[in-house]
Amino acid sequence: MSGIPALNRAKPTTPGTGTPTPVPVTHPTNHIPPPDPR
C-alpha cells in the first residue's frame, strides 16, 4: 500500500526527472528535453 501512494507523489514532485512513467509517456517532448540538459 505504501508503494502506490509513493509513486503518485513522485509524479507531481519530480515530473521532469524521468522517474515516473506516466510523465515521460504523456509528453516525452516536453518533459524529457528540459531535464536532460539541466
CORMO-V812054 format. One record per run of one state. SS is the DSSP state (@ for helix, = for strand, . for the rest). FROM is the first residue (numbers start at 1). LEN is the number of residues. If there is no record, write none. Layout:
ss->(SS | SS)
from->(FROM | FROM)
len->(LEN | LEN)
//
This chain:
ss->(. | @ | . | @ | . | @ | .)
from->(1 | 2 | 14 | 21 | 27 | 32 | 38)
len->(1 | 12 | 7 | 6 | 5 | 6 | 1)
//
